[in-house]
Amino acid sequence: MSSFSKLSSTVALVSTFLITVPLMAFEAATVTLTQESKTAWKSIIFEEPFVETPIVVAGPLSFNGSDPATLRIRNVTTEGFQVQLKEWDYRDGTHVEESFSYLAVPPGELNIEGIPAVSGRIASVGQRTQKYRFSTPFPNPPILLFQVEASDSSPALVVRPRLITEEGFELRIQAEEKNQSRLTPRPVHFVAFSPGKYLQSNGQSVAIGNTGDKVTHSWFGLQFAAPYPEPVLLAHMQTTDGGNTAGLRQRRLTDSGVQFKVEEERSLDEEVNHINEEVGYIVIGAISDSDGDGLPDHWEQAHGLDPKDPTDRNEDLD
């Protein structure tokens, strides 16, 4: 699938997965962008429009530029949304090219081809911790992704969740430590997934899990249990064990793993040490075609063909 023609010329589409089931569409993609100025926003247009305004979550950012930064979105519609690579306010606001993934889903209780999920938009989240309860509890604590919905006047912000259980979670937002007084409540998008390994009907593999309480200010390596070709990765801290304002960054993403670290901003001081946090993630692999014959591996296996033999594509299956 290609949607280069639909995207802003300053946003490069790396890969897109569009999953469609009756009355529902889910889009996950990886993009790259550069932040040329403090005020610039980039537009991303969905491959297919949604029936109702979707929930959008994104990140974490890659680590091409070492200045602390996060992502924010605005103007979410059925057609797309705007995104900004936001350095913390004590910086100059320009930033080198980074990559990140986003996920757009309909709001409500979902079943994404066997993946139980809940998505929503909390209209107002501020500095004080507040509780959110699911209408229907999960069988086990879910993995949660979050995204702040920003305005032109709002500072750089991150979502900090804690106490995630089968029944709900707590959360608040943080601004840079030097300017907490500028923080006003903002909407927050979230998607909660039941953890596990899943195979979509189109052959895409999906893994949803967590790192355990292991990610600090130093890089932590996560090895995937299986290869995920051309992976689309989304992740978010699941805990607030350390109270300093901090976000998540990733690097060295391959089909076999990724590295994470907790990134504190430095508006108040240069100290960036951070205690252990748990990171939740979802990784989506591309449709695998090992022999390059145009037939997905899962289809060849289901029809008695060899996914590593390109000469069997024309065999009579009767």
C-alpha positions as CSV (number, residue, x, y, z in Angstrom):
1,M,0.0,0.0,0.0
2,S,1.2,3.5,-0.7
3,S,0.0,6.8,0.5
4,F,2.9,9.0,-0.4
5,S,0.6,11.2,-2.4
6,K,-1.6,11.8,0.6
7,L,1.1,12.8,3.1
8,S,2.8,16.1,3.6
9,S,5.9,16.4,1.5
10,T,8.0,16.6,4.7
11,V,6.7,13.4,6.2
12,A,8.1,10.1,4.8
13,L,6.0,7.0,5.0
14,V,8.1,4.0,5.9
15,S,5.4,1.3,6.1
16,T,1.7,1.0,6.6
17,F,-0.5,-1.8,7.8
18,L,-4.2,-1.5,7.3
19,I,-6.4,-4.1,9.0
20,T,-10.1,-4.1,8.0
21,V,-12.9,-6.1,9.6
22,P,-16.6,-5.5,9.3
23,L,-17.5,-1.9,10.2
24,M,-14.0,-1.3,11.7
25,A,-10.6,-0.2,10.3
26,F,-7.3,0.0,12.1
27,E,-4.2,1.6,10.8
28,A,-0.6,1.3,12.0
29,A,2.3,3.0,10.2
30,T,5.9,4.2,10.7
31,V,6.8,7.6,9.5
32,T,9.9,9.9,9.6
33,L,9.9,13.7,10.0
34,T,12.1,16.6,10.8
35,Q,11.1,19.5,13.0
36,E,12.3,22.6,11.1
37,S,10.8,25.1,13.6
38,K,9.2,25.3,17.0
39,T,5.7,26.0,15.6
40,A,5.6,23.7,12.5
41,W,3.0,20.9,12.4
42,K,2.9,18.0,9.9
43,S,-0.2,16.4,8.4
44,I,-0.8,12.7,8.2
45,I,-3.7,11.4,6.1
46,F,-5.1,8.0,6.8
47,E,-4.9,5.4,4.0
48,E,-8.7,5.0,4.3
49,P,-11.0,7.4,6.2
50,F,-12.6,6.2,9.5
51,V,-16.4,6.1,10.0
52,E,-16.0,8.1,13.3
53,T,-13.1,10.1,14.7
54,P,-10.5,7.6,15.8
55,I,-8.2,7.3,18.8
56,V,-4.6,7.9,17.8
57,V,-1.5,6.9,19.8
58,A,2.1,7.4,18.7
59,G,5.7,6.8,19.7
60,P,8.3,6.5,21.1
61,L,10.6,8.6,19.0
62,S,13.9,7.1,17.6
63,F,17.2,8.5,18.9
64,N,18.9,10.3,16.0
65,G,19.0,13.5,17.9
66,S,20.1,13.5,21.6
67,D,18.1,16.6,22.7
68,P,15.1,15.4,24.8
69,A,11.9,15.4,22.8
70,T,8.4,13.9,22.7
71,L,5.5,13.7,20.3
72,R,2.1,15.5,20.3
73,I,-0.9,15.5,18.1
74,R,-3.8,17.8,17.3
75,N,-6.8,18.1,14.9
76,V,-7.7,14.4,14.8
77,T,-10.5,13.8,12.3
78,T,-11.8,10.8,10.3
79,E,-9.3,11.8,7.6
80,G,-6.1,12.1,9.5
81,F,-4.3,14.2,12.2
82,Q,-1.4,16.6,12.7
83,V,1.7,15.7,14.6
84,Q,4.7,17.7,16.0
85,L,8.1,16.5,17.2
86,K,8.2,18.5,20.3
87,E,11.5,19.3,22.1
88,W,11.1,20.5,25.7
89,D,10.4,24.2,26.0
90,Y,13.9,25.1,27.2
91,R,15.3,24.0,23.9
92,D,15.2,25.8,20.5
93,G,12.4,23.7,19.1
94,T,14.2,22.4,16.0
95,H,15.1,18.7,15.8
96,V,16.8,16.3,13.4
97,E,14.9,13.6,11.5
98,E,13.3,11.0,13.7
99,S,11.1,7.9,13.1
100,F,8.0,6.9,15.1
101,S,5.0,4.7,14.6
102,Y,1.3,5.6,15.1
103,L,-1.8,3.5,15.6
104,A,-5.3,4.7,14.8
105,V,-8.4,2.7,16.0
106,P,-12.1,3.3,16.5
107,P,-13.1,4.4,20.0
108,G,-14.7,1.8,22.3
109,E,-14.5,-1.9,23.1
110,L,-12.7,-3.6,20.2
111,N,-11.7,-7.0,18.9
112,I,-9.0,-6.5,16.4
113,E,-9.1,-9.9,14.7
114,G,-8.9,-11.7,18.0
115,I,-7.0,-9.0,20.0
116,P,-9.2,-7.7,22.8
117,A,-8.7,-4.0,23.1
118,V,-10.4,-0.8,24.5
119,S,-9.7,2.7,23.3
120,G,-10.9,6.1,24.4
121,R,-10.3,9.8,24.8
122,I,-10.2,11.2,28.3
123,A,-11.3,14.8,27.9
124,S,-9.3,16.4,30.6
125,V,-6.1,15.2,32.3
126,G,-3.9,17.5,34.5
127,Q,-1.1,17.4,37.0
128,R,-3.1,15.6,39.6
129,T,-3.4,11.8,39.3
130,Q,-6.8,10.6,38.3
131,K,-8.4,7.2,37.9
132,Y,-10.0,5.6,34.9
133,R,-12.1,2.4,35.0
134,F,-12.8,0.1,32.1
135,S,-16.5,-0.6,31.5
136,T,-15.6,-4.3,31.2
137,P,-12.5,-5.6,33.1
138,F,-9.7,-7.4,31.2
139,P,-8.9,-11.0,32.2
140,N,-5.3,-9.8,33.0
141,P,-3.7,-6.4,33.3
142,P,-3.6,-4.9,29.8
143,I,-0.8,-3.1,28.0
144,L,-1.6,0.6,27.5
145,L,-0.5,3.2,25.0
146,F,-1.2,6.9,25.5
147,Q,-1.0,10.2,23.6
148,V,-1.5,13.8,24.6
149,E,-3.8,15.9,22.3
150,A,-2.1,19.3,22.3
151,S,-2.9,22.9,21.3
152,D,-0.6,25.6,20.0
153,S,-0.3,27.2,23.4
154,S,0.3,24.0,25.4
155,P,3.9,23.1,26.4
156,A,5.7,19.9,25.8
157,L,3.8,17.2,27.8
158,V,4.1,13.5,28.6
159,V,1.5,11.0,30.0
160,R,2.6,9.1,33.1
161,P,0.4,6.2,34.0
162,R,0.5,3.9,37.1
163,L,-1.3,1.1,38.9
164,I,-2.5,-0.6,35.7
165,T,-4.9,-3.4,36.6
166,E,-7.6,-5.5,35.0
167,E,-10.1,-2.9,36.0
168,G,-8.4,0.4,35.1
169,F,-5.5,2.6,35.7
170,E,-4.3,6.0,37.0
171,L,-2.6,8.7,35.0
172,R,-1.5,12.3,35.0
173,I,0.4,14.6,32.6
174,Q,3.8,16.3,33.2
175,A,5.4,19.4,31.7
176,E,9.0,20.3,32.1
177,E,10.0,20.7,35.7
178,K,11.0,24.4,35.3
179,N,7.5,25.3,33.9
180,Q,5.0,23.1,35.6
181,S,2.9,26.3,36.2
182,R,2.2,26.5,32.5
183,L,0.5,23.1,32.5
184,T,-3.2,23.1,31.9
185,P,-5.4,20.0,31.5
186,R,-5.4,18.4,28.1
187,P,-7.2,15.5,26.4
188,V,-5.4,12.1,26.4
189,H,-6.0,9.3,23.9
190,F,-5.4,5.7,25.1
191,V,-5.5,2.1,23.7
192,A,-5.5,-0.9,26.1
193,F,-4.6,-4.3,24.7
194,S,-4.8,-7.8,26.2
195,P,-1.2,-9.1,26.1
196,G,-0.2,-12.1,24.0
197,K,1.0,-13.2,20.6
198,Y,-1.5,-13.1,17.7
199,L,-1.5,-14.0,14.0
200,Q,-3.8,-11.9,11.8
201,S,-5.7,-13.5,9.0
202,N,-3.5,-11.7,6.5
203,G,-0.4,-13.4,7.9
204,Q,0.9,-10.5,10.1
205,S,2.3,-11.5,13.5
206,V,1.6,-9.3,16.5
207,A,3.2,-9.4,19.9
208,I,1.9,-7.4,22.9
209,G,3.9,-7.5,26.1
210,N,6.1,-5.7,28.6
211,T,9.7,-5.5,29.6
212,G,9.2,-5.9,33.3
213,D,10.5,-3.3,35.7
214,K,13.8,-3.0,33.9
215,V,14.1,0.2,31.9
216,T,16.2,3.1,33.2
217,H,18.1,6.1,31.8
218,S,20.5,3.5,30.4
219,W,19.7,1.6,27.2
220,F,17.8,-1.6,27.8
221,G,17.7,-4.3,25.1
222,L,14.5,-6.2,24.4
223,Q,14.7,-9.3,22.3
224,F,11.5,-10.4,20.5
225,A,10.5,-14.0,20.9
226,A,10.3,-14.4,17.1
227,P,11.3,-12.3,14.1
228,Y,8.9,-9.5,13.1
229,P,9.8,-8.4,9.5
230,E,9.7,-4.6,8.9
231,P,8.3,-4.1,12.4
232,V,5.9,-1.3,13.4
233,L,6.6,-0.7,17.1
234,L,4.6,1.4,19.7
235,A,5.5,1.5,23.3
236,H,4.9,3.5,26.5
237,M,5.9,3.4,30.1
238,Q,3.4,1.5,32.3
239,T,4.6,2.9,35.6
240,T,5.6,6.1,37.4
241,D,8.2,4.7,39.8
242,G,10.4,7.8,39.2
243,G,8.6,11.2,39.6
244,N,10.8,13.4,37.5
245,T,9.4,14.5,34.1
246,A,10.4,11.8,31.6
247,G,9.5,10.2,28.3
248,L,10.6,7.1,26.4
249,R,13.0,6.8,23.4
250,Q,13.9,3.8,21.3
251,R,16.8,2.9,19.0
252,R,18.3,0.0,16.9
253,L,14.9,-1.4,16.0
254,T,15.2,-4.6,13.9
255,D,13.1,-7.6,13.2
256,S,14.6,-9.3,16.3
257,G,14.5,-6.6,18.9
258,V,14.8,-3.0,20.1
259,Q,16.4,-0.8,22.8
260,F,14.5,1.5,25.1
261,K,15.5,4.1,27.6
262,V,13.8,6.6,29.9
263,E,14.7,10.1,28.9
264,E,14.4,12.9,31.6
265,E,14.2,16.5,30.4
266,R,16.9,18.9,31.8
267,S,15.1,22.3,32.3
268,L,15.9,22.4,36.0
269,D,19.1,20.5,36.3
270,E,21.5,18.3,34.3
271,E,20.9,15.1,36.4
272,V,19.1,12.5,34.3
273,N,19.4,9.3,36.3
274,H,16.0,7.5,36.5
275,I,15.0,4.4,38.5
276,N,13.5,1.3,36.9
277,E,10.2,1.6,34.9
278,E,8.1,-1.0,33.1
279,V,7.6,-0.5,29.4
280,G,4.6,-2.0,27.5
281,Y,4.8,-2.5,23.8
282,I,3.1,-3.8,20.7
283,V,5.1,-4.9,17.7
284,I,3.5,-5.7,14.3
285,G,5.4,-7.6,11.6
286,A,5.0,-7.3,7.9
287,I,3.3,-10.0,5.9
288,S,6.1,-12.6,5.4
289,D,7.0,-13.9,1.9
290,S,10.3,-15.8,2.5
291,D,10.7,-17.0,-1.1
292,G,9.5,-13.8,-2.8
293,D,7.0,-15.6,-5.0
294,G,4.1,-13.2,-4.1
295,L,2.4,-15.8,-1.9
296,P,2.4,-15.1,1.9
297,D,4.2,-17.7,4.0
298,H,1.0,-18.4,6.0
299,W,-1.0,-19.1,2.8
300,E,1.6,-21.4,1.4
301,Q,1.7,-23.4,4.6
302,A,-2.1,-23.6,4.7
303,H,-2.1,-25.0,1.2
304,G,0.7,-27.5,1.5
305,L,3.3,-25.4,-0.3
306,D,6.9,-24.7,0.7
307,P,7.2,-21.0,1.8
308,K,10.9,-21.3,0.9
309,D,10.5,-22.6,-2.6
310,P,9.6,-20.0,-5.2
311,T,9.0,-22.6,-7.9
312,D,5.8,-24.0,-6.4
313,R,3.6,-21.0,-6.9
314,N,2.2,-22.4,-10.1
315,E,1.4,-25.9,-8.8
316,D,-2.1,-27.2,-9.3
317,L,-3.7,-27.4,-5.8
318,D,-6.7,-29.4,-6.9
